[in-house]
Amino acid sequence: MSVLIWAALLSSVTCSSADISASAWGRQHCVSGYCVTLNEGEVTVEAGLCVVIPCSFRTGDGFTPKHLAWYKCEVSEPRCGNPIMIFHTNNSIKVQSGFKGRVSFLEPDLSQNNCSIFINKLKQSDSGSYHLRVIGELNGKPDGFSFSPRVTVYVKGLKLKPTVMIPTLTEGQQATLTCTAPGLCSGSVPEITWTWRGAGGTESYITGNSTDFKTENLTAFTQSPVSTLIFNPSAKHHNTNVTCMISFTGETITEETSTLNVNCEYFAINTKYCEPC
């Protein structure tokens, strides 16, 4: 997501006298001066990746916000009778263990009226409806307000594939293969493994001279994990397959396989590629 969009997310929102009004973030709902703006539509994402829930809020007269909390409900529960707390701005408050460390608040300064959150390393069990509660003081006394609008998130199986880049390969000349993981999620560092399947069908891990892993940060909240493999191609590698496997969690794996075409340093007339050993 671009920096311009994040700038828009961090801007404050002013409630109108109407109960519901339109906004670039979605619909604004106001009850007794308490307003929340978010997109009540359905968001579909893939397991292992991440999702941002843009949100802004405003409280009624005399209310001073101290903390924000997000809750998850089953989609089938219209009134969310048994919510699960997934995030609280007070780190001493215990949240549901499965979400601990995976949810981030995008703006720690509550005066900015930004209640947007970022959920990382998504699992299919994260599917559900999410809503906001503001905790603080009303005229000096402890109080809180739960907003009824909810954002529904559906997490489906991972279908995105990594991107494998293979340069022109020549026998005996060092080459670098590159594998870029799908998704742009900050904090979700996957495990990247290279394997090679020989002509006989046997599979082995390929390490070459060195493997290197780096993360290209695109914005404050997005990054692109990249693995590079440096090796010396030979005739035995020609017309064989190399696979880059990405593991985000123990249950979320995706891979991409490419065929290696190795040019011979010395080759027979009318022969483009290396003769098999």
N, C-alpha and C positions, 0 to 999 in steps of 0.2 A: 504494500500500500504506500502511496507516495507521501512525501512530506507535506504536500499541500492538503491532502485529506486529513492527515493528523492535525494540522493546524486548525482545520475546521472542527475537528472533534474536540479540541481544547478550548474553543470559544464558549462563552457563557450563553445561556438561554433565558429569555424573558417570557414568563407566562402571560397569556392574555386572559381576558375575562371569560372566554369561551371554555367549555369543558374539554373540547377536543379541537386541536388545530393542526395544520400541516407543518412539517419541518423537513429539512434536507435529510435528517436522520430517521425520519419516520413520522409517526403520529404523536402529538403531545397530548397527554391526559392530565387534567387538573381536577383535584377534589379538595375543597376548602383551602385553597391556596397552595396545596402540595402538588407539584407538577413533575412529571417524568416524561422524557422524550426518548423513544426507542422504536425500533422496527419490530412490530408484532408478527411479521411474516415468518416463514420457515427458512432456516439456514441449513443447507446440506453440505457436509464436509466429509473428508476421508480419514479413516483411522490412522493414527501416527502423526497426523499433521496438527494444525492449530486453528483457532477461530477467535475473532475479535467481536465482542458485543458492544457496539457504540451506544452510549447512554449519557444523558444529561438530566439534571434534576434541579428543583428549587423547592424550598420549604415555606410554610406559612408564617405569618407575622408572629413574633415572639418565640420562634423555635430556633435554637442554635444547634446545627449538626455537629456531632463529635466523631461519629463513625458511620461507615456504610457496611452492609452485609448483603451477600447474594445467596439465594436459595435455589435449589433444584427440586422440581416436582415431576411427577409422572404426567405425561401428556393427557392421559385418560382422566385425570383429576381436574374437573373444571374449577374447583375452588381451592385447590392445593392444600388439602387438609393435613398432609404429613410432609412438610417441606424438609429438605436436607440442607444444612448450611455448608456451602462449598468455599466461602471466602468471607473474611472479616478484616477490616483495616486495623483492628487491634490484634496484634500477633499472639497475645496471651489467650485469646479466645480459641477454644478447640473447634476445628472444623472436621468435616467428614474425611477420614484418613485417606481415602482414595483420591481426593483432590488436593491434599496438602502438597505445597510446592509446585503445583501445576497451574495455579491461577494467579495472575498478576493484575494489580491495580495500575492503570495507565497514568493517573495523575494523583499524587499523594496529597496535594493541596486541596482540601474540600472547598475552599472559597472559590475555586475555579468551576464549581458545579458540574464536574465531570465524573460520572460514575462508570465509565467504560472499563471493561475487563478483557483480559487475554487468557484463554485457556489453551494449554499446551499438551502435547503427547496424548491426543484424543483417543479414547477407547469407544467401542460401540455401546458400552454400558453408560456412556455419558449422554446418550440421547435422552432428551427430556425438555421441559420448559423451565426457564430461568426468570426469576423476578428479584427486585431490589427492595431492601428495607433500610431506612435511615434511622439512626439512633442518636439521641442528643438530649437537650433540655428544652422544655416549654415553660417560659416564664420562670426559669430557675429550677424547675423540677424535672426529674428524669422522665423521658417520654420517647416514643418511637412511632414510626409510620411505615406501613407496608404498602407498596404500590401494587395494584392488581394487574396491570399490563405485564405480559410475559413474552419472552423470546423463545421460540421453539427451535431446538438444534437436533438435527438427525445426523448420526455418524454412521457411515456405511463403510464397507470393506475397502481397503486401499487398492486402487486400480492404476494410479499414476506410476510410471516407470522412471528409473534413473536415466540420465542422458550420458551415453558413452561416446567419447570422441577418440578416434584412432587416426593418427597421421599416416602418411605413406611409409610403409615398412620395407627396409632393405636389409638383407642378411648381413649380420655382423655390425650393423650401425645402430647405436643406442637410440631407443625411441621412448616417448612418454605417452602413456595412455591416461585419459582423464575421465572420471566418473562423477557426475553431479547429482546429488540426491534430489528427489522431487519435493516440492513444498518449500515455503519460505518462513520457517518458524524459529523464532529466537528461543534459545535454551533447549531445544530439542535436538541434541547431537546424536545422530544415528551411528551404528556400527557399519562400516563399509568393508566388504570382503571381496577379493578377486579370486576367481578359480579358472582353471584352464582344463579343457577336455581334449585329450589327445586323439590321434587318428583311430586308436583302438577302442575308444569310448571310455577310457579310464579318466577319472577326474582328480585333480590335485590342486592345492593352493599354490598360487603363483606369487612369488615375492620379488623376483628379479633382483636388481642391485639394491633397490630401496623403494619403500612406499612412503608416501607423505600425505597427511590429512590437514586440510585447512578449512577455515570458515570465512566466506566473504560476506561481511556485514553490509547490507543494503540500506537499512534504516535502523532506528533504535530498536525496532521490534521484529525485523526480518533478517534472515541470513541464509546463505546458500552453502551447505556443506559440500566440499569437493575433495575427492581422493585422487592422487596421481600415482601411477605405477611406472617406474623406469626399468626397462629390461633390454636385453640384447636379443632381437629376433634371430631365429635360425631356420633352416629348411624344415625342421620338424614342426615348426609352428604354422607353416603354410596350410591354409584351408582347414584350420582347426578353430574351435570356439573359445572365446574368453567371456566370462560372466562376471558382472558387477552385481553383488547382492547387498541390499540395504536393509538393515534391521533397526526399526525405530524403537520397538519394544519386543518382548519375547513373543508376542502374538501377531506382530505386524511386520511382514517381510515382503519386499518387492525386489525384482531383479530384471536385468536386461542382458541379453546375450548377443554378441557380435562375432562375425567371422573374420579371422586374420588372413590377409593376403600379403605374403612376403615376396618381395622382388629379390631375385638372385643377384649377388655381386658379379658372378660369372654364370651365364646361362647359355643353354644350347640355342642354336639358330632356330627361329620361329617358335621359341618357347618364352612366354612372358614371365612365368613364375618359376620358382624353384622346383626342381625335380624332387619328389619325395625320397627320403633317406632309405 
